[in-house]
Amino acid sequence: MSLGEHLIELRKRLMRAALSIVLGAIGGWFLYDPVWAALYDPIVRIAAARGIDTAEVNLNYGTITGGFEQHLQIALVVGLVISSPVWLYQIFAFLVPGLTRKEKRYTFGFFFSAVPLFFGGCATGWFILPHIVELMASFIPAESTSLFDARTYLDFVLKLVIAAGIAFVLPVFLVLLNFVGVLSGRAILAGWRWAILAITIFTAIVTPAADVISMFLLAIPMILLYFIAVGIALLHDRRVAKRQAAFVGEG
């Protein structure tokens, strides 16, 4: 494919991915109430643990449009999660022309690995969310009043869920780049120090600066999955080397 053909293909894939996210966001708009109730539950738990009447627990909205923006943000994130099989497939489909006919078979393996990993990462973030919120709130002195800003709280919980999903799926793309021939297993392994640094910076950005615990809860599985990807890439390189050696020997 020429450069122009690649750009046309990229535009087509991006349009399909964007359309799937928009359609998912429409569905997420109608799922707002149960999703927000689940996101709000950790605050209710904190109030109950402190003996506060849960009917008096409220979040603060600093702007007139705060409620609408919150509804829209939740709908968009729900749409992003719901449509993940579509936009993940578009990413893999864009890379398919770079694979040989035999290697294209692995695309389905990558896709069916990435989707469960993304959902698994989001589920992990969702599972640890209440524990992190409760833990962070435990550092607030008992005689103090907790005033949670709605936008800050929502940014925190949504970033945590999405970041966990992305963290779990990134190693699949490393393996895909190895199968395409862009990166060798040794090259991926040689950059392990930079990879750990990048993972640390990434988790520090997507989690609040004061929340070191959630940062490590995201960084540890990312590092483990990174080294699993390294192992798969090294095994693939070994098989390719054996096939090449056999071909040379036959020649």
Summary of the structure (lengths in Angstrom):
residues: 251
radius of gyration: 22.1
end to end distance: 30.4
largest distance: 81.6
contacts: 729
relative contact order: 0.10
helix: 82%
strand: 1%
